[in-house]
Amino acid sequence: MSPFKLLAAGPMFFVSSWILMLFAGIVHSDVGIRPFGYVTSMVVTIGLWLVIGPAIEAVSRGSRKSHYHD
C-alpha cells in the first residue's frame, strides 16, 4: 500500500462516519434503532473497516490471480 493511499483513507474515515451518522438519523424509525452521534458512528465505522477491509483485500487478490493465465 502506498503512503498516498493511506493518507487518502484518513479523510474518508471521517466522511464515512459522518454519512453513517446521517443515514442512521434518517432511517432510525424504519429500522428500529435510536439515532446516534458522531463518536458512536466513528466506532461503528472502525469496526466495519476492520471487518470489511480484509475481505475486500482477499477478494481483490483472488480475482487478480484468476485474470492472468500462463
C-alpha positions in Angstrom: 0.0 0.0 0.0 1.4 3.3 -1.0 1.7 6.1 1.6 -0.6 8.3 -0.6 -3.4 5.7 -0.4 -3.0 5.6 3.4 -3.2 9.4 3.6 -6.4 9.4 1.4 -8.0 6.9 3.7 -7.8 9.2 6.7 -10.3 11.8 5.5 -12.5 9.1 4.0 -12.8 7.6 7.5 -14.3 10.9 8.9 -16.6 11.3 5.8 -17.8 7.7 6.2 -18.5 8.2 9.9 -20.5 11.4 9.1 -22.5 9.7 6.4 -23.3 6.7 8.6 -24.5 9.1 11.3 -26.7 10.9 8.8 -28.3 7.8 7.5 -28.8 6.3 10.9 -30.7 9.5 11.8 -32.8 9.3 8.6 -33.8 5.7 8.8 -33.8 5.2 12.6 -37.6 4.8 12.9 -37.9 2.4 10.0 -35.0 0.2 11.2 -35.9 0.4 14.9 -32.7 2.0 16.3 -32.1 5.1 18.2 -30.2 7.8 16.3 -26.6 8.0 17.5 -23.9 10.7 17.5 -20.7 11.2 15.6 -18.4 9.4 18.2 -20.6 6.3 18.1 -20.6 6.5 14.3 -16.8 6.6 14.3 -16.6 3.4 16.5 -19.0 1.6 14.2 -17.0 2.8 11.1 -13.8 1.4 12.6 -15.5 -1.9 13.2 -16.8 -2.0 9.7 -13.5 -1.2 8.2 -11.7 -3.8 10.3 -14.2 -6.5 9.1 -14.8 -5.5 5.5 -11.3 -4.3 4.7 -9.5 -7.6 4.8 -12.4 -9.3 3.0 -12.2 -6.8 0.2 -8.4 -7.3 0.0 -8.8 -11.1 -0.1 -11.4 -10.9 -2.9 -9.3 -8.4 -4.9 -6.2 -10.6 -4.6 -8.1 -13.7 -5.6 -9.6 -12.0 -8.7 -6.2 -10.6 -9.9 -4.7 -14.1 -9.9 -7.5 -15.6 -11.9 -7.2 -13.0 -14.7 -3.7 -13.9 -15.6 -3.3 -17.4 -17.1 0.1 -18.6 -18.3 
